[in-house]
Amino acid sequence: MLVLLIIFMITAPMIQRGVDVKLPVASRSNQITGERVFITVPLAYRQNRLVQIGDEFIRAEILQERVRQKMETAADKSVYLRGDGGVQLQDLMEVMGMLSAAGVTNVGIVNRLPQER
């Protein structure tokens, strides 16, 4: 058991270096065009409470403020939520609640088709 703990402690920082999101697979998907607001919930969200808006990582505590700012200038008031395939539904629902509190009324969940692997 101690060996597993040591291995986990060594490998955990290596895993968090980049965000390689593996989107869930769906049988049908619509193409997204134009400039959109994408929010990515990485697998490490539960540990560090960081989400990604576009290319910028921000803490979940300021997500509402940033989304409000983006919605003021965005032509399309929709937000697209991407979650790593391993992210728990509870984490996605928490982020969706923050988006709702920020005034977002249209949230799309992004997935990928099986042939896009």
Buried (B, 14 or more C-beta within 10 A) or exposed (E): EEEEEEEEEEEEEEEBEEBEBEBBBEEEBEEEEEEBBBBBBBBBBEEEBBBBBEEEEBEBEEBBEBBEEBBEEBEBEBBBBBBBEEBEEEBBEBBBEBBEEBEBEEBBEBBBEEEEE
